[in-house]
């Protein structure tokens, strides 16, 4: 059925068709990926600032879940695989296909526990980011005092750009990760999770120190990130829904006072988000903000921050409303991802709206918390000028393809419509908390989220999701006066679109594709005014 729907309704499909074999190998769960599950990553890395190279190893604890065959690991072709071991001693042969490593385990006898460990040693010159975080890769730069500053941003590029892994969002490392970075002792290493230890290496030429951080919760590959620079730390404890949450802030030494002032809004933001979304999802790993040499990213428990300690988005409001200048965009948006994106994660990046639409709406929620419902409404409505309607929000499945950037602003306006339809903010709050409770630390599909919302709200939102997620059309409500009656109907919609909407006077109308007669007293055609909180188009027919 879906095949014919796509075939005869082209606006329901992202039209890109020039996907490569590498897109499929990265984006699909083929037989070389589905028979095993990542349990834990233990990454040891030594970057070299002078040569812009890295060398490292990844110890991957794996659980066998099916009939074994070839095992596919992902690692960008710019990096060499030096050797691979099964356990600590058995050296394995392998083949490469550009960014893919294939290891033949068909003849290996496993224990009854069906757990085994692969150790991959690798090295090389990773891709450097041109404009992080959008064009991802390693960042070898200097701070304002000319000192080395290194990190990585790799959401779209993939974590396989700097360490070997199963580079697919559906398989998070179930028991977290251990990140050890070897760097000069003049620099500080920060990473996800909790600090474990630092120790000096026995070297003759320079003083190198190994610093280890431990992630206790499941984590996306692209969220695993080390930061290396002249960091200093300050901290506080937030008394939250699950107890005391350690909040740590790591910034360059000369930015300390600015950061102390700017990050004062963190506790009220956490209070707002916990109220609306449920407990912060990673109490065991703490909450961190880490200054980065790029704008920002939602790295789990170690959020990258580069908004220059100012409100807005680099000092500007993304919304036509000035409320976007009243708080720090990167602080709020990237923190919202801890719930949507990091705890609840899409299996396929085609469904990244689950991350971005709800997180974008967290900005509206925060504005609502601090300045009231009307302020939140104005902020959300003010984002619509950024919507492009260039292609559907949901991308093509199985080929590592994200859909339109409209997953941010159009997607959040769709969430705002759902809030209006629920028509009860306490009920809507419980819907958001229910999502986070039901899908806590889970990977999901769009259908999982859509069906949960439909069932919880007791509203048939099927056509709404199809319209806003799978087409580029904005519903158009046409209306006219005919024989002293006001008539209205939907056009530019999926078949059967039946979104009800509220008028400014508080009354509800129920348009369909057929002309409907307004059964209310309207003295003038100009009085037919849909509530602006519904993201639709309106056209009067004369």
C-alpha positions in Angstrom: 0.0 0.0 0.0 2.8 2.5 0.9 4.4 1.8 -2.5 1.4 2.8 -4.5 0.8 5.8 -2.2 4.4 7.0 -3.0 4.1 6.2 -6.7 0.9 8.2 -7.4 1.3 10.9 -4.8 4.8 12.4 -5.4 4.6 15.2 -2.8 4.5 12.5 -0.1 8.0 11.4 -0.9 11.4 13.0 -0.6 12.4 13.0 -4.3 16.1 12.3 -3.9 16.9 9.0 -5.6 20.7 9.3 -6.1 21.7 7.2 -3.1 24.9 5.2 -3.2 25.8 1.8 -2.1 27.6 3.4 0.8 24.4 5.2 1.8 22.6 1.9 2.0 25.5 0.2 3.9 25.5 3.0 6.5 21.7 3.6 6.6 20.2 0.1 6.6 20.2 -2.7 9.1 21.5 -5.5 6.8 22.3 -9.1 7.8 25.8 -8.1 8.8 24.4 -5.8 11.5 21.3 -7.3 12.8 22.7 -10.4 14.4 24.7 -8.5 17.1 24.1 -5.8 19.6 26.5 -3.2 21.0 26.7 -3.6 24.8 29.5 -1.1 25.6 32.2 1.0 23.9 35.6 1.6 25.6 37.4 4.1 23.5 41.0 5.2 24.0 42.2 8.1 21.9 45.3 10.1 21.4 44.9 13.2 19.2 48.0 15.0 17.9 47.4 18.7 17.5 50.5 19.4 15.4 49.8 16.7 12.8 46.0 16.8 13.1 46.0 13.0 13.4 44.5 10.6 15.9 45.3 7.1 17.0 43.3 4.9 19.2 41.5 1.7 20.0 37.9 0.8 20.6 37.0 -2.3 22.8 33.5 -3.2 21.7 31.6 -5.5 24.0 29.0 -7.3 21.9 26.0 -9.6 22.5 25.2 -12.2 19.8 21.4 -11.9 19.1 21.1 -14.0 15.9 22.8 -16.4 13.5 26.3 -15.0 13.1 27.9 -14.3 9.8 30.0 -11.3 8.7 30.2 -8.5 11.1 30.0 -4.9 9.7 31.8 -2.1 11.5 31.9 1.4 10.3 35.0 3.6 10.0 35.6 6.4 7.6 38.1 5.5 4.9 40.4 8.4 5.9 41.3 6.3 9.0 43.3 3.1 8.8 42.5 -0.1 10.6 45.8 -1.3 12.1 44.6 -4.5 13.6 41.5 -6.2 15.0 41.4 -8.8 17.8 38.7 -11.1 19.0 39.2 -11.0 22.8 42.7 -10.1 23.8 44.7 -12.5 21.7 43.0 -13.8 18.5 43.9 -11.6 15.6 41.2 -11.4 12.9 41.4 -10.9 9.2 39.0 -8.3 7.6 38.2 -6.6 4.4 37.2 -3.0 3.7 34.7 -1.4 1.4 35.4 2.3 1.7 33.8 3.2 5.0 32.9 -0.4 5.9 34.9 -3.1 7.7 33.8 -6.7 7.3 35.0 -9.3 9.8 34.2 -13.0 9.2 33.1 -14.6 12.4 31.2 -17.5 10.9 33.7 -20.1 12.1 34.2 -18.7 15.6 32.9 -20.7 18.5 31.2 -18.5 21.1 30.5 -19.3 24.7 27.0 -20.0 26.0 26.8 -16.4 27.3 27.0 -15.2 23.7 29.0 -12.1 24.7 32.3 -11.4 23.0 34.7 -8.4 22.6 36.3 -7.0 19.5 39.3 -4.7 19.9 40.0 -2.4 17.0 43.3 -0.4 16.7 43.1 2.4 14.2 44.9 5.6 13.2 45.0 8.4 10.6 44.0 11.9 9.8 40.2 12.3 10.4 38.0 14.6 8.3 38.2 18.1 9.7 35.0 20.1 10.1 34.7 23.0 7.7 31.7 24.6 9.5 30.9 22.6 12.6 28.5 21.3 13.7 26.7 21.3 10.3 29.7 20.1 8.3 31.0 17.6 10.8 34.4 16.3 11.7 37.3 16.9 14.0 38.1 20.4 15.1 41.8 21.3 15.6 41.8 25.0 16.5 43.2 27.5 19.0 41.6 29.6 21.7 41.9 33.3 21.9 45.3 32.9 23.7 46.7 30.7 21.0 46.4 27.4 22.9 45.3 24.1 21.4 41.6 23.4 21.5 40.3 20.1 20.1 36.9 18.4 19.9 34.6 16.8 17.4 31.0 17.3 16.1 29.7 14.4 14.0 25.9 14.0 14.1 25.3 14.0 10.4 28.8 12.8 9.4 28.6 9.9 11.9 30.7 8.8 14.8 32.5 6.4 12.5 34.4 9.6 11.4 36.6 9.2 14.5 36.1 5.7 16.0 35.0 2.3 14.7 31.4 1.4 15.7 28.0 0.3 14.4 27.1 3.7 13.1 23.3 3.4 13.2 21.0 5.1 15.6 19.0 2.0 16.3 21.8 0.4 18.3 23.0 2.4 21.3 25.6 1.0 23.6 23.3 -0.4 26.3 25.7 0.1 29.2 27.2 3.4 28.1 30.8 4.0 27.3 34.3 4.6 28.7 36.2 7.4 27.1 39.9 7.8 27.8 41.9 10.6 26.1 45.6 10.9 26.1 46.7 14.5 25.9 49.4 16.9 27.2 49.0 17.6 30.9 48.8 21.3 30.1 45.3 20.7 28.7 42.1 19.5 30.4 40.0 16.7 28.9 36.2 16.6 29.4 33.8 14.0 28.1 30.4 12.6 28.7 29.4 11.0 32.0 31.3 11.1 35.2 35.0 11.8 35.7 36.8 8.6 36.8 40.5 9.3 36.9 43.6 11.0 35.4 47.0 9.4 35.4 50.4 10.3 33.8 51.9 8.0 31.1 55.5 6.9 31.4 57.0 8.9 28.5 60.4 10.4 28.0 59.8 13.4 25.8 56.7 15.1 27.1 54.2 14.8 29.9 51.1 13.1 28.7 48.1 12.4 30.9 45.3 9.9 30.3 41.9 11.1 31.5 38.9 8.8 31.7 35.2 9.6 31.8 32.5 7.0 32.2 29.0 7.0 30.8 26.5 5.0 32.8 23.5 5.2 30.5 22.8 4.1 27.0 24.2 6.7 24.6 24.0 7.5 20.8 27.3 7.1 19.0 27.2 10.7 17.7 26.8 12.0 21.3 30.1 10.5 22.5 32.5 13.4 22.4 35.8 14.5 24.1 36.7 18.1 24.6 40.3 19.1 25.0 41.4 22.6 26.0 42.3 25.0 28.8 39.1 24.3 30.7 38.2 25.4 34.3 35.2 24.2 36.1 32.5 25.5 38.4 29.5 23.5 39.6 26.2 23.5 41.6 23.7 20.9 42.7 20.1 21.0 41.4 17.4 19.5 43.6 15.3 17.7 41.0 12.5 15.2 40.7 14.9 12.2 41.2 17.1 13.8 43.9 20.3 15.8 43.6 21.6 16.4 40.1 25.3 17.4 39.7 25.6 20.3 37.3 29.1 21.1 36.1 30.2 23.8 33.7 33.5 23.6 31.8 34.6 26.8 30.1 37.9 28.3 28.9 39.7 29.9 31.8 39.3 33.5 30.5 35.5 33.0 30.1 34.8 31.9 33.6 33.1 35.1 34.9 30.9 35.4 31.8 29.8 31.8 32.2 28.9 32.2 35.8 26.6 35.0 34.9 25.1 33.3 31.8 24.4 29.9 33.2 22.4 31.2 36.2 19.3 30.3 34.3 20.1 26.5 34.2 18.2 25.6 37.4 15.0 27.3 36.4 15.3 25.7 32.9 15.7 22.3 34.5 12.8 22.9 36.7 10.6 23.9 33.8 11.7 20.9 31.7 11.3 18.4 34.5 7.8 19.7 35.1 6.7 19.4 31.5 8.8 16.4 30.3 9.6 14.4 33.5 12.8 13.8 35.3 16.1 14.6 33.7 17.0 11.3 32.0 20.6 11.0 33.0 21.0 11.7 36.8 23.7 9.0 37.1 25.9 10.9 34.5 25.1 14.4 35.7 24.4 17.5 33.6 27.3 19.4 32.0 27.7 22.4 29.7 31.1 22.4 27.9 32.3 25.4 25.9 33.0 24.4 22.3 34.6 26.1 19.3 31.3 25.9 17.4 27.7 27.0 18.1 26.4 23.9 20.0 25.3 20.3 20.0 23.2 18.1 22.2 26.0 15.8 23.4 24.5 13.7 26.1 25.4 14.8 29.6 28.1 17.1 28.1 26.3 19.7 26.0 28.5 21.6 23.6 28.0 25.4 24.1 29.4 28.1 21.8 26.8 30.9 21.9 29.3 33.4 23.2 27.5 33.8 26.6 24.6 35.9 25.2 20.9 35.5 24.8 19.2 34.6 21.6 20.9 32.7 18.8 24.2 34.4 18.6 22.5 37.6 19.8 19.5 37.4 17.5 16.0 36.1 17.9 15.1 33.3 15.5 11.4 34.1 16.2 9.8 37.3 15.0 8.8 37.7 18.6 11.4 39.4 20.9 10.9 36.6 23.4 13.7 34.8 21.6 16.1 37.4 23.0 15.2 36.9 26.6 17.0 33.6 27.0 20.1 31.7 25.7 19.0 29.7 22.7 21.8 27.1 22.8 21.4 26.5 26.5 17.7 25.9 26.2 17.5 24.1 22.9 20.4 21.7 23.4 19.3 20.9 26.9 15.8 20.1 25.6 17.5 17.4 23.5 18.4 15.4 26.7 14.8 14.3 26.7 14.1 14.3 22.9 17.0 12.9 21.0 19.1 11.5 23.7 16.7 9.6 25.9 14.1 9.1 23.1 16.0 8.4 19.9 14.8 7.7 16.4 16.0 4.4 15.0 16.4 5.8 11.5 17.6 9.3 10.9 14.7 9.7 8.5 12.6 10.2 11.7 14.8 12.9 13.2 11.7 15.0 13.6 11.2 13.2 16.9 14.4 14.8 18.0 14.0 18.3 16.5 10.3 19.0 16.5 9.8 18.3 20.2 13.1 20.0 21.1 12.2 23.0 19.1 9.0 23.1 21.0 10.9 23.0 24.3 11.9 26.6 23.5 8.2 27.5 23.5 7.7 25.5 26.7 10.5 27.4 28.4 9.1 30.8 27.2 5.7 29.7 28.5 7.2 28.7 31.9 9.0 32.1 32.4 6.7 34.6 30.6 3.3 32.9 30.3 1.2 31.0 27.7 0.7 34.0 25.4 4.4 34.7 25.3 5.0 31.0 24.3 2.3 31.3 21.6 3.9 34.4 20.2 7.3 32.8 20.2 6.1 29.7 18.4 4.0 31.6 15.8 7.1 33.8 15.2 9.1 30.9 14.0 7.0 30.2 10.9 8.9 32.6 8.7 11.8 30.1 8.8 9.7 27.3 7.2 10.8 26.4 3.7 8.4 23.6 2.6 11.2 22.3 0.4 10.7 18.6 1.0 8.9 16.4 3.5 10.1 16.4 7.1 10.5 12.6 7.1 13.3 11.4 4.8 13.9 8.2 3.0 14.4 5.2 5.2 17.4 2.8 5.1 19.8 5.2 3.2 21.1 7.5 6.0 18.8 10.3 4.8 17.4 13.1 7.0 14.4 14.9 5.8 13.8 18.6 5.6 15.2 21.1 8.1 11.5 22.0 8.5 11.6 19.3 11.2 12.5 22.2 13.5 10.0 25.0 12.9 7.2 23.2 10.9 7.5 20.2 13.2 7.2 22.3 16.4 4.2 24.1 14.9 2.6 20.7 14.4 3.2 19.9 18.0 1.7 23.3 18.9 -1.4 22.3 16.9 -1.7 19.0 18.9 -1.6 21.1 22.1 -4.5 23.1 20.8 -6.4 20.0 19.9 -5.9 18.4 23.3 -7.2 21.7 24.6 -6.1 21.1 28.1 -2.6 22.0 29.1 -2.4 19.6 32.1 -3.4 16.8 29.8 -0.9 17.9 27.2 1.8 18.0 29.9 0.9 14.5 30.9 1.2 13.5 27.2 4.8 14.8 27.1 5.7 13.2 30.4 4.1 10.0 29.2 6.2 10.0 26.1 9.4 10.3 28.2 8.2 7.7 30.6 7.2 5.1 28.0 10.2 5.6 25.7 12.8 6.3 28.3 16.2 5.4 27.0 14.7 3.7 24.0 15.1 3.9 20.2 11.8 4.4 18.4 10.1 4.9 15.0 7.8 7.7 13.9 4.9 5.3 14.1 5.7 4.5 17.8 5.4 8.2 18.6 2.5 8.9 16.4 0.5 6.0 17.8 1.3 6.9 21.3 0.0 10.4 20.9 -3.1 9.2 19.1 -3.9 6.7 21.8 -3.1 9.1 24.7 -5.0 12.1 23.3 -7.9 9.9 22.0 -7.8 12.0 18.8 -7.4 10.6 15.3 -4.3 12.5 14.2 -3.4 10.2 11.4 -4.1 12.7 8.7 -2.4 15.5 10.6 0.8 13.5 10.8 0.6 12.6 7.2 0.0 16.2 6.2 2.7 17.9 8.2 5.4 15.1 8.2 5.0 13.5 4.8 4.0 16.3 2.5 5.2 19.8 1.7 1.7 21.2 1.7 0.3 23.6 4.3 -3.4 23.0 4.7 -5.4 25.8 3.0 -8.8 26.7 4.4 -10.9 28.4 1.7 -14.1 30.2 2.7 -16.8 32.2 0.9 -20.2 33.7 1.3 -22.9 32.0 -0.9 -26.7 32.5 -0.6 -26.1 34.4 2.7 -24.3 31.4 4.1 -20.6 31.1 5.0 -19.0 28.0 3.5 -15.5 26.6 4.1 -13.4 23.6 3.2 -9.8 22.2 3.0 -7.6 22.2 -0.1 -4.0 21.3 -0.7 -4.4 18.4 1.7 -3.9 14.6 1.9 -7.1 12.7 1.1 -9.5 12.7 4.0 -7.8 15.5 5.9 -10.2 16.5 8.7 -8.3 18.8 11.1 -10.8 20.7 13.3 -9.7 24.2 14.2 -10.7 26.8 16.7 -11.8 30.3 15.7 -10.7 33.4 17.6 -14.1 33.6 19.2 -13.4 30.2 20.9 -15.9 28.2 18.7 -14.7 25.1 16.8 -15.3 24.3 13.2 -14.9 20.9 11.4 -13.7 21.5 7.8 -13.4 18.7 5.3 -12.6 18.5 1.7 -16.3 19.2 0.9 -17.8 22.6 1.4 -19.2 22.9 4.9 -21.8 25.4 6.1 -20.9 27.5 9.2 -23.7 26.9 11.7 -22.8 30.0 13.7 -23.9 33.6 13.5 -21.2 35.5 11.5 -22.3 39.1 10.7 -19.3 39.8 8.4 -17.0 37.5 6.4 -14.1 39.3 8.1 -15.3 37.8 11.4 -14.3 34.3 10.2 -10.9 34.3 11.9 -9.1 31.0 12.7 -7.0 31.0 15.9 -3.5 31.9 14.9 -2.1 29.0 17.0 -3.1 26.7 14.1 -0.5 26.7 11.4 -2.7 26.8 8.3 -3.2 29.1 5.3 -6.4 31.0 4.8 -8.0 32.2 1.5 -11.2 34.1 1.0 -13.0 33.4 -2.3 -14.9 36.4 -3.6 
